[in-house]
């Protein structure tokens, strides 16, 4: 670091050269002659041997012990330094360099220690110390400048120290999104005090300002990469919807200068920042203004040369030149996309240029001998196509995926470009590019389906059925079937399964018959695959297909799906069982829908043996892990609702029903909240089956007691809502057994305790809870018989005030006015 020395002294020695001769001055006393003898010669010889020994030691390889290797691996890359004392001379300049290097090492070790503490400490505790390391206001000219991390980032002459400070700041920002959510940018006059949210907003603005200042001044590639990564982390954790616009625009204007940096790591970091901006939610108008122009802000060039701005088209018989895009027009360009060529977002142009191959610069014309044969003279030069490094290509695809997911209305006109880019990625030789291509296809197919389903609110530019059909035909006629049938690249196959589950019921019905059969056959076959990712993705796709109107009434397909699901439920992988349980719950939903539609032929043709296997498997899965239970109890409830009368007459079915109800009662009282509310909903489904002997079987008291206990005391309001729904699902008074009055009392107590909110997150469900409890109370009132009035009079007298206040709130609901009239008469008689 001698370039930072204010008074540099040129060193006259070298670590491997001979020791310089001592210059004798007047101040140096001469050694008396008598001291020179054998002893003096011996000392002189020893002195001359010392430098040679040091040189040999410096040249010898350094032996690193295992402990040193482990400690070296634990340190970050920017904290690893090696130096030796022989690098410095004994002159005044060498001593200054030695001191300066030692100071750099001290600062570097301090930053390493701080980085380790922050990375391994509790984020909530570390956030309390932010003000000690990050400024919250811009320092004035008269104020004393406090020492912060930005003192090192902006002023430290050592690149490794700047890199260490940036790594520490990145670790501080990582995971801080919940704590920065309260930030607010207030531009009002000074008040008596400054709120904490305003301090956070000022701190975020100062972070942006200082990091962008550092971005302008930094020129060391490794530090520059770490700096842009730090900016990307800040973009991912900042609540921009609570701040004044402008921060993102200034950030993009600074990052744009590094989009074509010679270091690919810098380009990847810049793309990460663009991906973080594209994934900011909720959508912001400022981001739309950043993304939408065909050219980046302040005239950023996204093509490197004139040769790259006009590339050969992928199509062999069509060539289109675009001067501003930096990439060729893709094949199968429709007329709709030709008039929007200039409206293509600059981000899409940049990413497509990075993903696809580029024509390399042509070498100088080769010298051909005049006596060379004619075929050598006329041989054309084959253009050399080059690709960006793999990290740049993958990060570009990730940016497109984030942009598609968050801001599809902005890029809707250019979906054909993305479609053809995905086709090129799926045909790429690199498996990682294929994987990210399928991820982009997954995101694009989802948002296109949502846009089509919301076409009534999407305007004239919304995706139509014909466009979506052509979109899927290009992939089903293209590489998707080959990917699904090709063994080896299992993550790509799993993603391809997820992609074709996004076809949608309307589009699937419009597909040619052979394409529908192909999709069903391939997915059913992949449920037997050895790879767990492929197997889980395939059974999930079956769970989507089973609810399609054109498939749910096909007994053969439903039976094949049931057998595949039952096989996957026996798998050792919890991920496979979780997806299979979800598919089984959807399958049982389809059974209920067929019963509600009075599809008598389907009910008659569906096998009782297969139905019993589904019920026993779902009951057993209800005792599995929490991730499997939540969908297994849903499947149990649907099967109990579907059971036809012919099945209930068989003893083996009644035994299975008894076991299923016992399992549901257990899940109502214990387990995760999702399992409990699904179990309550399953009981409500069971109560809707009039064929079951409600009230006359031994499980009725257990079920009623469990529901009443939950509706009164459970802290989770969604569980209480579903418990109230279940208590109001029985259609006859006798179905409650001897618990009729107890149910009424429990519902009134539940209405009283609905105001007791211990968790603020439950506040948004309070109105739904009170409304559901009142509906359940009125349902019970409508079933009251004359002999019940005397036993309920004391209960109604005790809670008259509470009931009246809630009745008036629900008076506008016409569906329960009859019940309200009855309960008002009861209250009047009790008073």
N, C-alpha and C positions, 0 to 999 in steps of 0.2 A: 504494500500500500504506500510505496514511497511517493506516488504522485500526489498524495494528499499532505505531504510534509511541507510546511511553510518555508523551511530552510533546508532544502535537500543537500546532502553531502555525497558526492560521488564516491562510491566504494572502490578502494584500490586492491581489494583482496577478493579471492574467489574461494568458495568452500572446498574446492578440490585442488587448488593451486598451492605452491609453496608458501610458507609463512613469510610475510613481508619483513624486511630488515628493519631493525629499530634505528630510528634517526637519533643521533646524539646531539643534544642541545646544550646550551650553557647551564640550564637548570639541572641537567642530568649529571650526577657525580660519576667521575671515572673510577673504575675499580683499581685498587692499588695493584702494582705489579707482583707483589709478593703473594698475593692470593692466587696467582695463576700457577698451577702445578698439576699434579695428577688428579687431585680432587676437582680442580676447576675444569680440566678437560673432560672428566667423567660427567660433571653436571651439564656441560655444554652438549655432550653426546646424548644425554637423557632428554634434554630440551629439544633437540633436533628430531628425536624419535617420537615425541608426543604428537605433533601434527600428522605424521605419517600414520600413526595408530588411529587417530580420529578419522582420517580420510578413509582408512580401510573399514572402520566401523560404519561410516556413512554409506559406503558402497555395499556392505554386506546386507543380505536380505533381512528384513525385520521379521522376527518370529512373533506371531500373534497367538496368544493362549486362547483356550476355549472360553474363558470368562470374558476376555476382551472382545472376542467375536460376538458373544451373546449381547454384551452391552452395546456394541457397535450396531447390531441389528435392531436393537430397541430404539436407538436414536433416529430421528428423521434425517432425510438425506441432506438437508441444509445444515444440520448440526454436526456433520462428520468433518473433522478437520485433522490434518496431519502436518506436522512441521517438525523441524529439528533445529537444534541450536547452531548447527553448522551452516544454516542458511544466512546467518547474520555475521558480519565482521565485527571486529573489536573496535572499530573507529567510532567516532561520535555519531555518524549517520547510521551505522549498524545498530548502535545502542538505541537510538530513537526508533528505528524500525522494530526492534525487539519489544520495546515498551508499547508501541502502537499495536503490534500483533497480540501482545498479551491482553491489552484492553479490549480488543475485538473478541478474543476468546472469552473473556469474562462476560461481555454483553451477550455473546452468543449462548453461553451456558445459562445465563439468567433467563433468556427468552425460551430456551429449551425447557427449563424447569417450569416456567410459567405456562408454557404450552401443555406440558404433561399434566399439571394441576387442573387446568381448565378442561382438558379433554376427558379426564377421568373423574372430575368432580360433578356434583349435582348441579344441573342447569339452573335450578331455582336459586340456589345459594350463590352461584357465580354471577347471576344477573344482578344481585345486590351490590356487586363491586364494579359494575360497568362504569360508573362515574369516575372511578379512580384511573381508568385506562382510556376512556373515550370522552372527548369534550362534548358538551351539550350546547354550547354557544360559540360563535366565532369570536376569538380573542380580540379585544380592542387594542388600539395602539398604546394606550396608557396603562392597560392592565398587565399584570405580571403573567407571563406565559407559563402555564402549568405543564409539567412533563407527562405526556401521554404516549400511547403506542405510535401515534402519528409523528411524534418527535423523531422516533427512529425511522419510520417509513419515509418521511420526507427529507430528513437531514443527515442520516447516518451514511458515511462514505463507504462502508463495507456492504457489498451486495448480500452476503450471507446473513448479516444482521437484519437488513431490510426484509429478506425472505423469512427470517424467523419471526419478525414482528407481524408480517402479513399472515403467516401460518397461525400465530396465536390469535390474531383478530378473526380469522376464519373460524377457528374453533369456538370463539366466543359467540359469533353470530349463528353458528350452526345450532338448530333446535330452539332458537329464541322466538319463533313465530307466535306461540301463545302469549308470551310476555310483551311483545311489541304490538299486539292486537289492539291495545288501548291507546296507541299513539294518535295524536291529533295535531293538525297544523293550523294554529290560530294566528291570524294576522290582524288582531285587534290592538287597541291601545293598551299600554301597560296598566295592569291591575295591581291591587294591593298584594296579591300573592300569585305565584305561578303554579298551575296545577301540574300533577305528575304526568298526565297525558300530553300536556304541552312540552314538558321537558323531554319526554320520549320523542315527540315529533321533531324538536330542535336537534336532538342527538342524531336522529336518522338523517336529517338534512346535512348535518356536519359530516357524518360518515360519507355521504355521497360526495360532498364538496372536496374533502381531503383525498379520497380515493381517486377522484378524477384528476386532481392536481398531481398526484403521484403517477397517474397513467401518462400524463403529458411529459413528465420529466424522466421516467424510467427508460433505460435502454439496455439493461442486462437481461438476456432472454429468459433465464430461469426465474428471476425475480418478477419479470413481466408476466410470465405465465401464472405465478402464484398470485399476483395482483389482480389479474382478470378473474381467476377462480374466486377470489375474495369478493369481487364485485358481483359475480354470479350468485354466491351464497347470500349476499345482501338482497339481491333481487328476489330470491326465493322466500325470504322471511319478512319482507316489509309489507305492511298493509297499505298499499297505494290508494285504495278507495277512500281512506280517511285523511289523505294528504292532498295538498294542492297540486294540480298537474304541472308537469315540467321536469320533474326529476328523471323520468324514463326517457324523455326526448333528449335531454342533455347527455344521458348515459350512452344512448345509441349513437349520438353524434361523435362521441369520443371513441367508442369501440369500433366504429366503421373503419377507422384508419388501419386496423390490424386484421381485417378480414382476409387480406392477401399477404400476410406476413410470411417471411421465408421459413420461419420455424413452424412446423405443423402443430406442435403443442400449443402455441399461441392461437392458431386458428381454431383448434378444438375448444379452447377456453372461451373464445369469442362466440362460437356457436352454442356453447353451453349457456352463455348469457342470453342469447336470443331465445333459446328454448325456455329459460326461466321466465322471460318476459311473456312468451306465448302461453305459458301455463298459469299466469296470474288470474285469479278468480276473486270476485266477480269480474266479468268483462268490463274493460274501461274504454271510453271513447278515445283517450290519448293513444292507447295501443292500436286501436283501429286506424288512427291517423298515421301511426308509425309503419304499420304493416301494409296498408292499402296502396300507397303510391307504387308506380311501376319502377321508379328509381329510388334508391335509398336517400336518406336525408343528406343535404349539402353535397349532392353530386358524388356519392361514393361510387367508385368503379368496381364492379364485381366481375369484370373479365380482365384478363391479364394482357392480352394482346389482340391485335386485329384478326389474327388467324383463329383465335378461339371464339370470336364473335360470330363466325359463320362456319358451322360444322356440318358435316354430312348428316343427313337425316337418317333415322333408323330404317325408314322405308327405302327400298331400293329404287323406286320409280318416282320419288317425290323429294324435292329438296327445297327447303325454305330458309331464307337467311334473315336473321334478326340482329340488328346492330346494337341493341341495348340489353339483350338478355344474357348473352354468354353461353347459350346452349341451343341446340337444334330443335326445331319443331319435331314432335314425336309422331309416330305413324298413327293412322286412323283419326286424323284431326277432322272434327266435324265443322260444319259451317258456323255453328254456334260459338265455337272457340276461336275461329279465325278473326271475328270482329272484336274479340276481347283480348287479342294478343298484347296490345299496348296497355291493357288494364291488369295484366298479371303482376302480382305482388313481387317486389324486388327480393323478398325473403325466399319465395318459391324459386325464383330464377337462380339465386345464389345456391340454394340447396341442391337443385337439380344439376347445376353445373358441377358441384362437388361430387355428386354420386356417379354421374355418367362419365364415360371416358372422354378425354380431350385429345385433340390432335397435337402431337409434339411438334416443336419448332423444326422446320426443315433444315437439314445440314447444308453446307455449302455445296454447290454443284460439283460433282466429281469430274475429274479430268479423264476423258476417254481418248484412247489412242486412235489416231486417224486410220491406222491399219487394222483396227479391231473389226471383227465380223459384224455384219449389219444387224443381226439379232441382239447383239450386246448394246449397239448404239440405240436401238429403238425400244429397249426394255424400260417400261415406266417405273418410276420410283413408288414403292408401296408406302403409304403414310403410316407412321408409327403412332398408335393410340396408347395413351398413358392414363393411369388412374391416380386419383388422389390417394394418400395413405389411408389405410383402413379406418383408423380412428376418426378422421375427418369425414369419411363417407357415412360411418355409423351415426356420428353426432348430427350430421345433416338430416338423416332419416328421422332421428329423434325429434329434431326441431319441427319437421313437417308433421309428425304425429301429434305433438303438442299443439301446433297451430290448427290442425284439423279438428282436434277435440274441443278446443276452446273458442275458436273464431271461424267456424266453418262458413257462416253467412258472408264473411269478407272474401273468402276464397272459393265460393260455390261455383263461380263461372269457370274456374280452372281445374275442376275435378277430373277432366279428361287427361290433363297433363299428369296428374298424380296417378291416374289409372294406368297410363302407359309406363310411367316410371316404375310402378310396382311390378308390372309384367317383366320389365327389364331386370329388376332385382331378383325376381323369382327364377329367372334364367341365368343368373350370375353363377360363376364357378365357386365363389366364396360362400361357405355355408352361413357365416355370420351375417353377411349382407342379405341372404335369403331370409334369415330369422327376423331381421329388422324390417325387411320388406313385408313379411306377413303381419308384423305388429302394426305397420302403417295401414295395411289392408283391413285389419280388424277395426282400427279407429275410424277409417274412412267409411267402411260399410255400416258401422253403427250410426254415425251422424247422418249419412245419406238416408238410412231407413227412418230415423227420427224426423228428418226434414220432409220426407215423403208423407209420413203419417200426420205431420202438422202442416200439410200443404195449404190448408184453409187459411192459416195465419201467416204463411211464408211469402205470399204475394206471387206475382207471375213468374218470378225467377226460381221458385221452389222446384225441387227434384220431382219429376213426373214418374208415373209407373213405367212408361216406355223407356225412359233413360235408365232407370234402375234395372229393368229387365235386360237391356243391352249391356249394362255394366257387368251383371252376373254371367251372362252368356259368354262374355270375353274371357272370364276366368274359368268357367266350367269347360269351355272348349280349349282352354289353354293349359297352363302348367299345374293347376290345383289338383286334378285327378292323379297326375304323375307323382306329385309330391306326396299325396296321401298313400299311394301304393308302393312308394320306394322306401325300403328299409334302410336305416342308417342314421339319418338326421332326425332324431326323435323330437327335439324341441320345435323344429320347423313343422313337422307333421301335427304336433299338438296345437300349434297356433293356427294351422290351416283348418283343423276341426272347429276351433272357435270362430274362425272367419265364416265358414259356411253355415254356422248356426245363426248368423245375422241376416240371412236372406229375407226373412219375414214371411208371414203366412200368405199375404196377398200375392207377393212375387213368386213364392214357391208354387202356388196354384197355377200361375201363368207359365211356368217353365214347361218345356216339352216333356212328354211322358218318360222318355228314355233318360233325361237328365234327372228327373225326380227319382226314378228307380236307381240310378247310379249313386246319387247322394245317400239314399237309404241303405243300399247294399254296402257301400264303403264304410259308413258309420257303424252299422251292425257288425261288420267284420272287425273293425278296429277295437271293439269292446273286448276282444280276445287277445289283444296285443300284449306282448311281454313287457313293454315299457309302461311304467305307471303314469307318466305324463300323458301319453297318447290315450291310454285307457280311460283316465279321468276326463279328458277333454271329449272323448267319443261318447261316454255315457251322459255327460252334460248336454251335448248336442241332441241326444235322444230325448232328454228331458224338455228341450225346447220344441222339438218336432212333434211330440206327443200331444201338444195343445193346438196344433194346426187343425182347423176345421176339416180339411180334406183327409186327415190321417186319423183323427181320434175316433172316428166311427168305423174304421177298418179293423175288424176283429183280429185278422192275421197280424197286422203291424203292431197292434196293442199287445198281443200275446208274445210276439218276438221281442218287443221292448221289455216286457215284464220278465222274460227269461234272462235277457241280458243284464237287467238291473239286479235280479236276484243273484246272478253269478258275481257281479261286481261287489255286492254287499258282503260277500265272503272273502274279499281280498284282504291281504294283510296291511296294505297301505291305508292310513287314515284319510289321506287326500282322496283316494279312489272311493272309499266308503262315504265320505262326506258328499261328493258329487253324486254318487249313486243314490244316497238318501234324498237329495234334492230332486233327482229325476223320478224317484219312486213317489214322492209327494205330488209331483206334477201328474204322474200317471194316475194316481188315485183321484186327483182333481178331474181328470178327463173321464173317469168312471162316473163320478157324481154328475158331471155335465150331461153325460149320456142318459143317466137315470132321470134327471130333471127334464130332459127333452123327450122323455117317454120313448126312448129307443128300445122298444121291447125285444126286437130281433137281436140287438147287440147283447142285451142282458141274458137272453136265452142261450146265445151261442158262446158266451164267455165261460170258460171252464171254472167250476167250483173248486177243483183241486188247486188250480193256479191262484185263485182268490184266497184260499186258505194259506198257501205258501206266502203270499204277500202279507197277510195279516200276522202270521207268526214271525216272519222276518222283520217286519216293522216293529213288532212288540219287543223282539230281542234287541233291535237297534236302539230302542228307546232307553236301554240301559248301557249304551255305549258312551263314548266321550261327548262332551257338550256340543261340539261342532256337528256331530251326527244326530244327537238327540233332537235338536231343534226342528229338523225336517222329518225325523222318524215319527215324532208324536203327531205331526200334521198329517202324515200318511195314515196313521192309525185312526185318527178322527174321520178322515174321508172314507176309509174302508168301512168303518162302523156305520157311517151314514148310507153307504151304498148297499150294504148287505141285503139281498132280496129275501123274500119270505121263504122261498124253497131252501135257502141255505140255513136260515135260522131254525128250521125244523130238525137239523142234524145235530147230534150230541157233540161231535168233535168241534163244530163251529161255536156252540155255546160255551164250551170249555175255553176255546181261544178268546172269545169275547170277554169272559171273566178275567182271564190273565191280562188282556189288553186294558180293561178298565182299572184294574189294580195298579198297573204300570202308570197310567195317566194320573191317578190320584197321587202317586208318589212324586211324579214330576210337577204336579201343581204345588206341592208343599215345599219341595227342595229343588236345587239346581240353579242355573243361571236364569236371569230374568227373561231372556228370549225363550228359553225352554218352558218356563212357567206360563208365559202368556200364550204360547202355542198350544200348551196342554189344555189351558182353559178354553181356547178356541176349538180344540178337538172335542172336548166334552159338549160344547154347544152344537157341533156337527152331529155328535152321537144322539143328542136329544131330538134332533130333527127326523130321525128314523122312527116312524110310528110302528114299525114291526117289532122293535125291541120292547120287552115287558118292563117299561119304566114304572117304578113305584112298587112293584110286586117281587123284585129280586133283591138279593141280599147286598148288592153293591150300592143301591140307591142312597142309604144313609151316609155311607162313606163319601160318596161324591158330593152330596149336599153339604156335609160338614166341611169338607175341604174348600169348596167354593165360598161358603159363608165366612170361613176364617180368612181367606185371602181378600175378599172384598172389603172386609173391615180393617185389616191390620197391615196389609202389604204396603211397603214404602213406594213401590213402583206403580205409578198410576195406570200404565198400559196393562199391567197384569190385572189390576182391579177393574178396568174397563171390560176386559174380556171375561172376567168372572161374572160381572153384572150381565153381560150378554148371554152367558151360559144359563144363568138363573132365570132369564126371561125367555128361554127357548122352549120350555115345556108347555104344551098346549092344554093340558088338563090338570085340574087340581089334584086328582088322585096320583098323578105322576110324581108329586113331591113326597109321597108317603106320609109319614107322621111329622114331617119337618116344615109344614106350611107356615105356621105361625113363627117358627124360628127364622125362616127365610125373610119374612116381613120385618122382623125385629133387626136382623142383620143388615138389611138394606137401609133402614132408617138410621142405624148407627153409622153405617158407611157414608151416608149423606152428611151426617154431622162431622165426621172426621175428614171429609174431603177438603176442609179448609186448613188442615194441619199439614203444612208443606215443610218438610225437613231438607229437601234438596231443591234448589232453585231451578234445576233443569226440568223438574216435573210441573212447573207452573203452567207451561203451555198446554198441558193435558188436563188441567183442572176443569175447564168448562165441559170438555167431552165426558169427563168422569161424572160430573153432577147430572148431565143430561142423560147419560146411560143409566145411572142409578134411578133417576126419576121415571124413566121409561120402564125399568124393571118393576118399580113400585106400582105403577099404574097397571102393568100387566098382572101383577099379583092381585090387585084390587078388583080387576075385572073377573077374576076367578073365585072371588069370595062368595061363600054361601051363607045362608041365614045363621047357621049355628056358629060361624066364625066371628060374627059381629061382637058378641058378648066377650069373647076371649081377646079380641083386638082392641076393645074400647079403652082399656087402661093404657095400652101402648100408644094409641093415637092421642090420648089426652096429654101424655107426657111430652110428646114431640110435636104438638099442634103448631107452635110458632115456627119451627124449622120447616115443616111441610108447607105451610101457607106461603112463606117467603119464596120458596123454590117453585111452587105451583104458579104463582103470578109471573115468574120469569119465563115459564114455558107455556104460557097461555096461548101464544100465537101459533103453536104447533097444532095444526088441525087434526093430525092423526091420533092425538091422545086426548082430545077434548072430552070424549065420552068417559074415559077413565078419570079425568079431572073432575067431571061433574059428580061421579060416584064418590070419589074421595072427599070432595067438598061436602056432600051430604053426610058422609060418615063423620067428618069433623064437626059439622053443625049438631048432629045428634049427640056426639060425645060431650060437647060443651053445654 
